[in-house]
Amino acid sequence: RRETKPSDEAILAGRIVDRTIRPLFPQHIRHDVQVILTVLSLGQDDPDVLAVNAASIALATSDIPWSGPVSSVRIGKHIGNDDLVVNPDYAFRTHTDFEFEIIACGKDGSINMIEAEGKEVPEDLMVKALSRASEEIEKIQAFQKELVAAMGVEKRAITKKELGDEAKRIFTRGIAPELDQVVFYGAGNTKINELKDRWMMLFNDAFDEDDAELAEEHFEYAVNEILHTEAIERDRRADGRAFDEVRALYAQAGGLSNILHGSGIFYRGQTHVLSVVTLGGPRDCQILDGMETRGKKRFLHHYNFPPYSSGETGRININRRSVGHGALAEKALAQVLPPQETFPYTIRVVSESMSSNGSTSMASVCAGTLALMDAGVPIKAPVAGIAMGLMSAHGGSASGRMEDRPYKILTDIQGPEDHHGDMDFKVAGTANGITAIQLDIKVDGVPLSVLAEALTAAKKARLQILDTITQAIPAPRPDVAPSAPKIIVLKIGKDQIGLVIGPGGKTINKVKEETGAQIDIEEDGTVFLTGINGSAERARDILIAMTHLCTVGERHEGSITKIFDFGVLVRLTPSSEGLVHISEIAPFRIDAIGTNLHEGDIVPVIVKEIDRERDRIGLSIKMADPTFAEKKGFVKEHTNGTLDKQPNDPA
């Protein structure tokens, strides 16, 4: 089929490239820059890391102003093995012993993008992996710099257009005095946006609207300046919190509707998220058939950001941001899910941003945890997420800005800190370790020492949030909701799969129609029965009877399906019959079956012998009930050749 819109995998790979190269463009550049990356062929390595390096080389060797090159590497590790593997392939990352993987990008000893997931990775191990990544990045950097030097392309000069002096004076007199009050009002961006609208009205009334973009930038720069200055010089945050302080928390598990399979509500300040869990059967899983991945996906997290959550109007659609935020929370939660063998459900979590004032993605992790526990999903441990920020003194390179000059790490960024801060460092995990990380920055790069400090602060905040979550729901519910489907797992022999399915699916479809259950059969003989109102149980009973393998000595009540001169065939299960030889009907000799037995009669039998090779079962009525023959009118022949009279014969 022809490709249409990009897949989620392509969007996520594109976001990795975008988040890496974007901070390195001059802020005053006005030209559209488009980087198109085409996968020419695909081997055993993920193309996303290569795509970052390819984009870097393309930009660095062009005349486009850009402060690269920047390099990317993936680091992976297996449980029980201390070795850190550089650029592990697909097989390594899908191994059962997989512990974590990190995609790190950076330049000149600093990091400017991270995408990571892992199974409760300790902070010190994560720092160790980032350190190894930084070493490998330097090697790739050296190669790229050789190419840039060999190409010798001179960057084009771009003139920075400035706002006029008169407009600056109006801003200084009429707007600047109010900045402190609105920025540190504690209401997110609301008051800031109101003041910005007033400034733009003043500007448009007095000056050429063609320069409106410059006026808007001047306002944003002033807000940016006051936020950084107050944080660095006066230890002051926009909402008055301490640098390591988390906003007011609220958590609720369930309580919305008994129709829902599970729900969770999580508040962090003015950031509010509702997550809802829906459980389905194995056939409800997502079928993956992309360039990089094929197979089935049983856990899905979808993130929605309706315009009302930020006080705006607009279309409700799925954009790149929604895909990225949903994938981040999905990675964070996937690490603690039970294996399919013990919990065979397909799990879908939908997170709705009800109100946004910073890091709805990490709030989605928290609300998602609450919803999963409310749904009775036996997760390994609750997961929480927090967004860490950074304010650094202006001037110099990013590395110099943070190593040689003051900086402040902010816990739980919101509003203007999120918009104007230097870093958005999202960290999710359990009490035991990290399950997902995402780093975005607005400067050239962040030194590893600063990231290590931020990870420590993030753990402190994470533990506080986890305490709030476990107060709302200490452990997963013991059972799934009554409204959720019930799944029963059976195991049949591979040679019985055809028996259950039947010719053209006739047998399995009949069971589905009779019971209303969904039936899914794996190649190894695992059968999943999904249904409500007892339908799964009814299907189970039918399939157990159908696939039951008889053993010698078993007692059955079966119906006669055919009568021969030498015996009768008796149906034991829907898929098996046995022969009662005429000598096994009565404890005495009989010469003919006659009219004493009929097709459809129910008779007691005991399995006497089984010939597996010839697929034959020998049955005995007389062993099951020695009096059965006489009850049915069979007569015993005496040695003198006379017959006992039958019970109803006249004297």
C-alpha positions as CSV (number, residue, x, y, z in Angstrom):
1,R,0.0,0.0,0.0
2,R,1.1,3.6,-0.5
3,E,2.4,5.4,2.5
4,T,0.1,8.2,3.8
5,K,0.8,9.9,7.1
6,P,3.9,9.2,9.1
7,S,3.8,6.3,11.5
8,D,4.2,6.9,15.3
9,E,7.7,5.5,15.0
10,A,8.6,8.0,12.3
11,I,7.1,10.8,14.3
12,L,9.0,9.9,17.4
13,A,12.3,9.5,15.5
14,G,11.6,12.9,13.9
15,R,11.1,14.5,17.3
16,I,14.4,13.1,18.5
17,V,16.2,14.8,15.6
18,D,14.2,18.0,16.0
19,R,14.7,18.3,19.8
20,T,18.5,17.8,19.2
21,I,19.1,20.3,16.4
22,R,16.6,23.0,17.3
23,P,18.4,24.6,20.3
24,L,21.5,25.2,18.1
25,F,19.8,27.6,15.7
26,P,20.2,31.4,16.3
27,Q,17.1,32.7,17.9
28,H,16.9,35.6,15.4
29,I,16.9,33.4,12.3
30,R,13.8,34.0,10.2
31,H,14.2,31.6,7.4
32,D,12.3,28.3,7.2
33,V,14.7,25.4,7.6
34,Q,13.5,21.9,6.6
35,V,15.5,18.8,7.2
36,I,14.3,15.6,5.4
37,L,15.8,12.3,6.5
38,T,15.2,9.3,4.2
39,V,15.9,5.7,5.3
40,L,17.5,4.1,2.3
41,S,17.8,0.6,3.8
42,L,17.3,-1.0,7.2
43,G,19.4,-3.5,9.0
44,Q,19.5,-4.6,12.6
45,D,20.2,-1.1,13.9
46,D,17.6,1.5,14.7
47,P,17.9,4.4,12.2
48,D,17.0,7.2,14.7
49,V,20.6,7.6,16.1
50,L,22.0,7.6,12.6
51,A,19.3,10.1,11.6
52,V,20.5,12.6,14.2
53,N,24.1,12.3,13.0
54,A,23.1,12.6,9.4
55,A,21.0,15.7,10.1
56,S,24.0,17.2,12.0
57,I,26.4,16.6,9.1
58,A,23.9,18.1,6.6
59,L,23.5,21.3,8.7
60,A,27.1,21.6,9.7
61,T,28.4,21.4,6.1
62,S,25.7,23.8,4.8
63,D,25.8,27.7,4.9
64,I,22.9,27.7,7.3
65,P,23.8,29.4,10.6
66,W,23.9,26.6,13.2
67,S,26.2,26.0,16.1
68,G,26.7,22.3,15.5
69,P,27.8,19.6,14.9
70,V,26.0,17.5,17.4
71,S,26.2,13.8,17.8
72,S,24.0,10.9,19.0
73,V,24.6,7.5,20.5
74,R,22.5,4.7,22.1
75,I,23.7,2.9,25.2
76,G,22.1,-0.3,26.4
77,K,22.5,-2.8,29.2
78,H,21.2,-6.3,30.2
79,I,20.2,-7.3,33.7
80,G,23.1,-9.1,35.5
81,N,25.7,-7.8,33.1
82,D,27.8,-4.8,34.0
83,D,28.8,-4.1,30.4
84,L,27.4,-1.0,28.8
85,V,26.8,-1.7,25.1
86,V,27.2,1.0,22.5
87,N,24.5,1.2,19.9
88,P,22.8,-2.2,20.7
89,D,20.7,-3.7,17.9
90,Y,17.0,-4.7,18.0
91,A,17.8,-8.3,19.2
92,F,19.7,-6.9,22.2
93,R,16.9,-4.5,23.1
94,T,14.1,-7.1,22.8
95,H,15.9,-9.7,24.9
96,T,14.2,-10.8,28.1
97,D,17.2,-9.6,30.2
98,F,16.9,-6.1,28.8
99,E,17.4,-3.5,31.5
100,F,17.6,-0.1,29.9
101,E,18.5,1.9,26.8
102,I,19.4,5.6,26.4
103,I,19.6,7.8,23.4
104,A,21.8,10.7,24.2
105,C,22.8,13.6,22.0
106,G,25.3,16.4,22.7
107,K,28.4,18.3,21.8
108,D,31.6,19.5,23.5
109,G,31.1,17.5,26.7
110,S,27.5,18.5,27.3
111,I,24.2,16.8,26.7
112,N,21.3,18.4,24.9
113,M,18.8,15.6,24.3
114,I,17.9,12.4,26.2
115,E,15.3,9.7,25.5
116,A,15.6,6.7,27.9
117,E,13.6,3.8,29.2
118,G,14.4,1.1,31.7
119,K,13.4,-1.3,34.4
120,E,13.7,0.7,37.6
121,V,17.3,1.9,36.9
122,P,19.2,3.5,39.8
123,E,20.2,7.1,39.4
124,D,23.9,6.4,39.7
125,L,23.7,3.7,36.9
126,M,21.9,6.2,34.7
127,V,24.6,8.8,35.3
128,K,27.3,6.1,34.5
129,A,25.5,5.3,31.2
130,L,25.3,9.0,30.3
131,S,29.0,9.4,31.0
132,R,29.7,6.6,28.6
133,A,27.4,8.1,26.0
134,S,29.3,11.4,26.4
135,E,32.6,9.6,25.6
136,E,31.2,8.0,22.5
137,I,29.6,11.3,21.4
138,E,33.1,12.9,21.4
139,K,34.4,10.3,19.0
140,I,31.5,11.0,16.6
141,Q,32.1,14.7,17.0
142,A,35.7,14.4,16.0
143,F,34.6,12.6,12.8
144,Q,32.0,15.2,12.0
145,K,34.4,18.1,12.6
146,E,36.8,16.6,10.1
147,L,34.1,16.6,7.5
148,V,33.2,20.2,8.3
149,A,36.8,21.3,8.0
150,A,37.2,19.4,4.7
151,M,34.1,21.0,3.2
152,G,35.1,24.5,4.4
153,V,31.6,26.0,3.8
154,E,31.3,29.5,5.2
155,K,28.1,30.2,7.1
156,R,25.9,33.0,5.7
157,A,25.5,36.1,7.7
158,I,22.1,37.0,9.0
159,T,21.4,40.5,10.3
160,K,19.5,40.7,13.5
161,K,16.7,43.2,13.2
162,E,16.2,45.3,16.4
163,L,13.1,46.9,17.8
164,G,13.1,50.7,17.3
165,D,14.3,53.0,20.2
166,E,11.0,54.7,20.5
167,A,9.2,51.4,20.9
168,K,11.7,50.3,23.5
169,R,11.1,53.5,25.5
170,I,7.4,53.0,25.5
171,F,7.9,49.5,26.7
172,T,10.3,50.6,29.4
173,R,7.9,53.3,30.7
174,G,4.6,51.6,30.3
175,I,5.1,47.8,30.5
176,A,8.4,47.0,32.2
177,P,7.3,48.3,35.6
178,E,4.5,45.8,35.7
179,L,6.5,42.8,34.7
180,D,7.6,41.8,38.2
181,Q,4.0,41.8,39.4
182,V,2.6,39.7,36.6
183,V,5.5,37.2,36.3
184,F,5.6,36.6,40.1
185,Y,1.8,36.6,40.5
186,G,1.7,32.8,40.8
187,A,-1.0,32.3,38.2
188,G,1.1,30.7,35.5
189,N,1.0,32.5,32.2
190,T,-2.4,34.1,32.6
191,K,-1.4,37.5,33.8
192,I,1.7,37.5,31.6
193,N,-0.4,37.0,28.5
194,E,-2.8,39.8,29.6
195,L,0.1,42.2,29.9
196,K,1.5,41.0,26.6
197,D,-1.8,41.6,24.8
198,R,-1.8,45.2,26.2
199,W,1.7,45.8,25.0
200,M,0.9,44.6,21.5
201,M,-2.2,46.9,21.4
202,L,0.0,49.8,22.4
203,F,2.6,48.9,19.8
204,N,0.2,48.3,16.9
205,D,-1.5,51.6,17.6
206,A,1.7,53.6,17.4
207,F,4.0,51.6,15.0
208,D,4.1,49.6,11.8
209,E,2.4,46.2,12.3
210,D,5.2,44.7,10.1
211,D,7.4,44.9,13.2
212,A,4.8,43.3,15.5
213,E,6.9,40.1,15.7
214,L,9.9,42.2,17.0
215,A,7.7,43.7,19.6
216,E,6.5,40.3,20.7
217,E,10.1,39.0,20.9
218,H,11.1,42.1,23.0
219,F,8.3,41.3,25.5
220,E,9.3,37.6,25.7
221,Y,13.0,38.5,26.2
222,A,12.1,40.8,29.1
223,V,10.1,38.1,30.8
224,N,12.9,35.6,30.2
225,E,15.4,38.1,31.6
226,I,13.5,38.8,34.8
227,L,12.8,35.1,35.5
228,H,16.5,34.2,35.1
229,T,17.8,37.2,37.1
230,E,15.4,36.7,40.0
231,A,16.2,33.0,40.2
232,I,19.9,33.4,40.1
233,E,20.4,36.6,42.2
234,R,17.4,36.4,44.6
235,D,16.5,32.7,44.8
236,R,13.0,33.6,43.6
237,R,10.6,31.5,41.6
238,A,7.5,32.7,39.7
239,D,5.0,31.3,42.1
240,G,7.1,31.8,45.3
241,R,8.0,28.2,45.9
242,A,11.4,26.9,47.1
243,F,13.5,25.5,44.3
244,D,12.9,21.9,45.5
245,E,9.2,22.3,46.4
246,V,6.5,20.4,44.6
247,R,3.1,22.1,44.1
248,A,0.0,20.9,46.0
249,L,-0.9,17.3,45.2
250,Y,-4.2,15.5,44.9
251,A,-4.8,11.9,43.8
252,Q,-8.0,9.9,43.4
253,A,-8.4,6.3,42.2
254,G,-11.8,5.3,40.8
255,G,-15.1,6.8,42.0
256,L,-16.2,8.1,38.6
257,S,-18.5,5.4,37.2
258,N,-18.9,1.6,37.7
259,I,-19.0,1.3,33.9
260,L,-15.3,2.3,33.6
261,H,-12.8,-0.5,34.1
262,G,-10.4,1.9,36.0
263,S,-9.8,5.6,36.4
264,G,-7.4,8.0,38.1
265,I,-7.4,11.7,38.7
266,F,-4.1,13.5,39.5
267,Y,-3.6,17.2,40.4
268,R,-0.2,19.0,40.7
269,G,-1.0,22.6,41.2
270,Q,-3.1,23.8,38.2
271,T,-2.0,20.8,36.1
272,H,-4.9,18.3,36.2
273,V,-5.1,15.0,34.3
274,L,-7.7,12.3,34.1
275,S,-6.7,8.8,33.0
276,V,-9.0,6.0,32.1
277,V,-8.2,2.3,31.7
278,T,-10.0,-0.1,29.4
279,L,-9.3,-3.8,29.4
280,G,-9.8,-6.0,26.4
281,G,-9.0,-9.4,25.1
282,P,-5.9,-10.5,23.3
283,R,-7.5,-9.8,19.9
284,D,-7.9,-6.2,20.9
285,C,-4.1,-5.7,20.8
286,Q,-2.5,-3.3,18.2
287,I,-1.0,-5.0,15.2
288,L,2.4,-3.5,14.3
289,D,3.5,-3.7,10.7
290,G,6.0,-0.9,10.2
291,M,9.4,-0.4,8.9
292,E,11.1,-1.1,12.2
293,T,8.6,-3.1,14.2
294,R,6.3,-6.1,13.5
295,G,4.1,-8.0,15.9
296,K,1.5,-7.2,18.6
297,K,1.3,-4.5,21.2
298,R,-0.8,-5.2,24.2
299,F,-0.3,-1.9,26.1
300,L,-1.2,1.4,24.7
301,H,-1.2,4.9,26.3
302,H,-2.8,7.7,24.4
303,Y,-2.5,11.3,25.5
304,N,-4.9,14.1,24.6
305,F,-4.5,17.8,25.0
306,P,-7.8,19.5,24.3
307,P,-7.5,23.3,23.7
308,Y,-9.7,24.1,26.7
309,S,-7.0,22.7,29.1
310,S,-4.9,25.8,28.3
311,G,-7.8,28.2,28.1
312,E,-7.9,28.3,24.3
313,T,-10.2,27.4,21.4
314,G,-9.1,25.2,18.5
315,R,-9.4,21.9,16.7
316,I,-9.1,18.7,18.6
317,N,-6.6,16.6,16.8
318,I,-3.6,14.3,17.3
319,N,-0.4,16.2,16.7
320,R,3.3,15.3,17.1
321,R,3.4,16.6,20.6
322,S,0.5,14.4,21.7
323,V,2.2,11.4,20.1
324,G,5.4,12.2,21.9
325,H,3.9,12.8,25.3
326,G,1.8,9.6,25.0
327,A,4.8,7.5,24.1
328,L,6.8,8.9,27.0
329,A,4.2,8.0,29.6
330,E,3.7,4.7,27.9
331,K,7.4,3.8,28.3
332,A,7.3,4.9,31.9
333,L,4.3,2.7,32.8
334,A,5.2,-0.3,30.5
335,Q,8.1,-1.3,32.7
336,V,6.0,-2.3,35.7
337,L,3.2,-4.2,33.9
338,P,2.6,-7.9,34.6
339,P,3.6,-10.4,31.8
340,Q,1.0,-11.6,29.5
341,E,1.2,-15.1,30.9
342,T,-0.2,-13.9,34.2
343,F,-2.4,-11.0,33.0
344,P,-3.5,-11.7,29.4
345,Y,-5.5,-8.5,28.9
346,T,-4.9,-5.9,26.3
347,I,-4.5,-2.6,28.3
348,R,-5.4,0.8,27.0
349,V,-4.8,4.0,29.0
350,V,-6.2,7.3,27.8
351,S,-5.0,10.4,29.6
352,E,-6.9,13.6,29.2
353,S,-5.3,16.9,30.1
354,M,-8.1,18.8,32.0
355,S,-6.0,21.8,33.0
356,S,-2.4,22.6,31.9
357,N,0.2,24.5,33.8
358,G,3.4,22.6,33.2
359,S,4.2,18.9,32.6
360,T,1.0,17.2,31.8
361,S,3.0,14.3,30.4
362,M,4.4,13.5,33.9
363,A,0.9,14.1,35.4
364,S,-0.3,11.5,32.9
365,V,2.2,9.0,34.3
366,C,0.8,9.6,37.8
367,A,-2.9,9.5,36.8
368,G,-2.2,6.4,34.6
369,T,-0.7,4.6,37.6
370,L,-3.8,5.4,39.7
371,A,-6.1,4.2,36.8
372,L,-4.1,0.9,36.4
373,M,-4.3,0.1,40.1
374,D,-8.0,1.0,40.2
375,A,-8.5,-1.4,37.2
376,G,-6.9,-4.3,39.1
377,V,-3.9,-4.5,36.9
378,P,-1.2,-6.1,39.2
379,I,1.6,-3.6,38.4
380,K,5.0,-4.3,39.9
381,A,5.1,-0.9,41.6
382,P,3.4,2.5,41.3
383,V,5.1,5.0,38.9
384,A,5.3,8.8,39.3
385,G,6.9,11.5,37.1
386,I,8.2,15.0,37.7
387,A,9.6,17.7,35.4
388,M,12.8,19.4,36.4
389,G,13.9,22.8,35.1
390,L,17.0,25.0,35.0
391,M,17.7,28.7,35.2
392,S,21.3,29.7,34.3
393,A,23.1,33.0,34.2
394,H,23.1,34.5,30.7
395,G,26.1,34.8,28.5
396,G,28.7,32.5,27.0
397,S,28.2,29.0,25.8
398,A,25.7,26.7,27.4
399,S,28.4,24.7,29.1
400,G,30.2,27.8,30.3
401,R,26.9,29.2,31.4
402,M,26.3,26.3,33.8
403,E,29.8,25.3,34.9
404,D,31.4,28.6,35.3
405,R,28.4,30.7,36.2
406,P,25.5,30.3,38.7
407,Y,22.5,28.2,37.9
408,K,19.5,26.9,39.8
409,I,17.7,23.6,39.4
410,L,14.0,23.8,39.7
411,T,11.7,21.0,40.8
412,D,8.2,20.8,39.3
413,I,8.4,23.6,36.7
414,Q,5.2,25.4,35.7
415,G,3.9,28.2,33.5
416,P,6.7,30.7,32.7
417,E,9.4,28.4,34.0
418,D,8.4,25.8,31.5
419,H,8.2,28.4,28.7
420,H,11.3,30.5,29.5
421,G,13.5,28.1,31.4
422,D,16.6,26.5,30.0
423,M,15.7,22.9,30.5
424,D,12.7,20.5,30.6
425,F,14.0,17.3,32.2
426,K,11.2,14.8,32.7
427,V,12.0,11.9,35.0
428,A,9.6,9.0,35.7
429,G,10.1,6.0,37.9
430,T,9.2,4.0,41.0
431,A,10.6,4.2,44.5
432,N,13.4,1.8,43.3
433,G,14.5,3.5,40.1
434,I,13.9,5.3,36.8
435,T,11.6,3.9,34.1
436,A,11.7,6.8,31.6
437,I,13.5,10.0,30.9
438,Q,13.1,12.8,28.4
439,L,15.4,15.9,28.2
440,D,14.7,19.0,26.1
441,I,16.7,22.2,26.4
442,K,16.8,25.7,25.0
443,V,20.5,26.2,25.3
444,D,23.5,24.5,23.7
445,G,23.9,21.7,26.2
446,V,23.8,20.8,29.9
447,P,26.9,19.3,31.7
448,L,26.5,15.8,33.1
449,S,27.2,17.1,36.6
450,V,24.1,19.3,36.4
451,L,22.0,16.4,35.1
452,A,23.2,14.2,37.9
453,E,22.2,16.9,40.4
454,A,18.8,17.1,38.8
455,L,18.3,13.4,38.9
456,T,18.9,13.4,42.7
457,A,16.3,16.2,43.1
458,A,13.9,14.4,40.9
459,K,14.0,11.3,43.0
460,K,13.2,13.3,46.1
461,A,10.1,14.8,44.4
462,R,9.1,11.4,42.9
463,L,9.0,9.8,46.3
464,Q,6.8,12.6,47.6
465,I,4.4,12.1,44.8
466,L,4.4,8.3,45.2
467,D,3.4,8.8,48.8
468,T,0.4,10.8,47.7
469,I,-0.5,8.0,45.2
470,T,-0.2,5.2,47.7
471,Q,-2.3,7.1,50.2
472,A,-5.1,7.2,47.5
473,I,-4.7,3.5,46.7
474,P,-2.1,1.4,48.6
475,A,-2.1,-1.5,46.1
476,P,-3.9,-2.6,42.9
477,R,-7.5,-3.8,43.4
478,P,-7.5,-7.6,44.0
479,D,-9.8,-8.2,40.9
480,V,-10.6,-6.5,37.7
481,A,-13.9,-4.5,37.6
482,P,-17.1,-6.4,37.2
483,S,-17.7,-4.4,34.0
484,A,-14.4,-5.7,32.5
485,P,-14.3,-8.9,30.4
486,K,-13.1,-12.1,32.1
487,I,-10.2,-13.9,30.4
488,I,-9.7,-17.7,30.9
489,V,-6.5,-19.2,29.6
490,L,-6.4,-22.9,28.5
491,K,-3.6,-25.0,27.1
492,I,-4.3,-27.6,24.4
493,G,-2.0,-29.7,22.3
494,K,-0.7,-28.3,19.0
495,D,-2.3,-31.3,17.3
496,Q,-5.7,-30.3,18.8
497,I,-5.7,-26.8,17.2
498,G,-7.3,-28.1,14.0
499,L,-9.8,-30.0,16.0
500,V,-10.9,-26.9,17.9
501,I,-11.0,-24.7,14.8
502,G,-12.8,-27.3,12.6
503,P,-13.1,-27.3,8.8
504,G,-13.3,-23.7,7.6
505,G,-13.6,-22.5,11.2
506,K,-17.0,-24.3,11.6
507,T,-16.3,-25.7,15.1
508,I,-14.8,-22.6,16.7
509,N,-17.5,-20.4,15.2
510,K,-20.2,-22.6,16.6
511,V,-18.7,-22.3,20.1
512,K,-18.5,-18.6,19.7
513,E,-22.2,-18.4,18.6
514,E,-23.4,-20.7,21.4
515,T,-21.5,-18.9,24.2
516,G,-20.8,-15.3,23.0
517,A,-17.2,-15.5,24.0
518,Q,-14.1,-14.4,22.0
519,I,-11.7,-17.3,21.3
520,D,-8.1,-16.6,20.4
521,I,-5.6,-19.5,19.7
522,E,-1.9,-19.1,19.6
523,E,0.5,-21.3,17.6
524,D,1.8,-22.9,20.8
525,G,-1.7,-24.1,21.8
526,T,-2.5,-21.4,24.3
527,V,-6.2,-20.5,24.1
528,F,-7.6,-17.2,25.4
529,L,-11.3,-17.1,26.2
530,T,-12.7,-13.6,26.7
531,G,-16.3,-12.8,27.6
532,I,-18.8,-11.3,30.1
533,N,-21.7,-12.7,32.0
534,G,-20.3,-16.2,32.2
535,S,-19.7,-16.6,28.4
536,A,-15.9,-17.4,28.9
537,E,-16.8,-20.1,31.5
538,R,-19.3,-21.7,29.1
539,A,-16.7,-21.7,26.3
540,R,-14.1,-23.2,28.6
541,D,-16.4,-26.1,29.6
542,I,-17.0,-26.9,25.9
543,L,-13.4,-26.7,24.9
544,I,-12.3,-28.8,27.9
545,A,-14.7,-31.5,27.0
546,M,-13.8,-31.2,23.3
547,T,-10.0,-31.6,23.9
548,H,-10.1,-33.9,26.8
549,L,-7.8,-36.9,26.5
550,C,-9.4,-39.9,28.2
551,T,-7.4,-42.1,30.6
552,V,-7.9,-45.7,31.6
553,G,-10.4,-46.1,34.5
554,E,-12.3,-42.9,33.8
555,R,-16.1,-43.1,34.2
556,H,-18.4,-41.4,31.6
557,E,-22.0,-41.1,30.7
558,G,-22.1,-41.2,26.9
559,S,-24.6,-41.4,24.1
560,I,-24.7,-44.3,21.6
561,T,-23.9,-43.0,18.2
562,K,-23.9,-46.2,16.2
563,I,-24.8,-49.9,16.7
564,F,-23.0,-52.8,15.1
565,D,-23.4,-56.6,15.4
566,F,-20.3,-56.7,17.5
567,G,-20.9,-53.7,19.8
568,V,-21.8,-50.0,20.0
569,L,-20.0,-46.7,19.6
570,V,-20.4,-44.3,22.5
571,R,-19.7,-40.5,22.3
572,L,-17.5,-39.6,25.3
573,T,-16.7,-36.0,24.4
574,P,-17.5,-33.7,21.4
575,S,-14.3,-35.0,19.8
576,S,-13.9,-38.6,21.0
577,E,-15.8,-41.9,20.8
578,G,-15.1,-45.4,22.1
579,L,-16.3,-48.9,21.3
580,V,-18.2,-51.1,23.7
581,H,-17.7,-54.6,22.5
582,I,-20.7,-56.8,22.8
583,S,-18.8,-58.8,25.4
584,E,-18.5,-55.7,27.6
585,I,-22.2,-54.9,27.7
586,A,-23.3,-57.5,30.3
587,P,-21.6,-59.6,32.9
588,F,-23.1,-62.6,31.1
589,R,-23.0,-63.8,27.5
590,I,-25.3,-62.2,25.0
591,D,-25.4,-63.2,21.3
592,A,-27.1,-60.1,19.9
593,I,-27.9,-56.5,20.8
594,G,-31.3,-56.6,19.2
595,T,-33.7,-53.9,20.1
596,N,-32.5,-53.5,23.7
597,L,-30.2,-50.5,22.8
598,H,-30.9,-47.6,20.5
599,E,-28.9,-44.8,19.0
600,G,-29.1,-41.8,21.4
601,D,-29.4,-43.9,24.5
602,I,-27.3,-42.7,27.4
603,V,-25.1,-45.4,28.9
604,P,-22.6,-45.6,31.7
605,V,-19.1,-46.6,30.6
606,I,-15.6,-47.0,32.0
607,V,-12.5,-46.6,29.8
608,K,-11.0,-50.0,29.7
609,E,-8.1,-49.5,27.3
610,I,-6.6,-46.9,25.0
611,D,-4.6,-47.4,21.8
612,R,-3.0,-44.0,21.2
613,E,-1.3,-45.0,18.0
614,R,-4.4,-46.3,16.4
615,D,-6.6,-43.7,18.1
616,R,-8.9,-46.3,19.6
617,I,-10.7,-46.4,22.9
618,G,-12.2,-49.5,24.4
619,L,-15.1,-49.1,26.8
620,S,-17.0,-51.3,29.2
621,I,-20.6,-50.9,30.3
622,K,-20.6,-53.9,32.6
623,M,-17.6,-52.5,34.6
624,A,-19.5,-49.2,35.1
625,D,-22.8,-50.9,36.0
626,P,-23.1,-54.7,36.2
627,T,-26.9,-54.5,36.4
628,F,-27.3,-52.2,33.4
629,A,-27.9,-55.1,30.9
630,E,-30.6,-56.7,32.9
631,K,-32.3,-53.3,33.3
632,K,-32.3,-53.0,29.5
633,G,-33.9,-56.4,29.0
634,F,-30.9,-58.5,28.1
635,V,-31.4,-62.1,29.3
636,K,-28.9,-64.5,30.7
637,E,-28.5,-67.9,28.9
638,H,-28.4,-71.0,31.2
639,T,-26.2,-73.9,30.6
640,N,-29.2,-76.1,29.7
641,G,-30.1,-73.8,26.8
642,T,-33.2,-72.2,28.5
643,L,-33.5,-68.5,29.0
644,D,-34.4,-66.6,32.1
645,K,-37.7,-64.8,31.5
646,Q,-37.5,-61.1,31.1
647,P,-39.1,-59.0,33.9
648,N,-42.3,-58.1,32.0
649,D,-42.9,-61.5,30.3
650,P,-46.1,-63.4,31.3
651,A,-45.7,-66.5,33.5
